[in-house]
Amino acid sequence: MQVNACGSMFCAFFTGEPVHNLADAMKSDRARFAKFFHGMLENGVYLAPSQFEAGFISTAHTAADLEKTISSAAKVLRTL
């Protein structure tokens, strides 16, 4: 998984190569991203439904929110 970020925005791509542009993003495994998205949703973590959309972290997110997201991601990634 490659994670691109700018400030509080982030986006994850299932690829072994850096993602610098749309052509790079199109090479990523979108089916795997969909499985990750649905797995996170089942664990109560709502992410952008497309890897071509940005996620955002804000001051509204508590330390507990971030911990839940991290632990859910670890759990879901082990199933992929």
Order of alpha helices (4+ residues) and beta strands (2+ residues): beta-beta-alpha-alpha-beta-alpha
